């Protein structure tokens, strides 16, 4: 049986998700921040005959994340839920789970990107920077979007500005950046920040300012600040060069993650 989840289910849901807290960072963070009764977020749960939770599906704006610990997930039923949203959808999750949605009739998935999923639990190797790093405010939203739009690897998301603004307003995300020649040239953000962890996203440098260590400097400041609050850092990467930088900063691979954009 699949049904909408509600606040009364929270203890069961969190107990289920907490067995893989890093993998479920987005779902946990969004539940902590926005709960079960909002216009832009929904959660569904799949229960077995013993009323035990077996799988969860999160909708956050136009993005969906399915999760299960085993193989008992009703892919067609969850796909039907996603089909009910007419706007372009984005799907992401553990590679072995979301791959099951490929080829389902009527479910239009975008470009596939398979990435490594890594986490950092210690600030020992992060290091520090002497560069001036700034923290973005609401007035910087368009500048962040403009910088990201210059990055070929980043897929455009029509909800990006709204999600950035919401992250700042709710404390579920922050963006640090460097300016040169009066413009934002490198930045890094967190997303889905919750009580125990934070996802690193949007790490980028303008093409004209690369190979100067700017993104690394931004990350060092951001990572130090977040980890000083006792949080674990998580991130995705698919570029071996970027992966080597993250590993020098203390990240270790813990799995694979797939996104359809």
Order of alpha helices (4+ residues) and beta strands (2+ residues): beta-alpha-alpha-beta-beta-beta-alpha-beta-alpha-beta-beta-alpha-alpha-beta-beta-beta-alpha-beta-alpha-beta
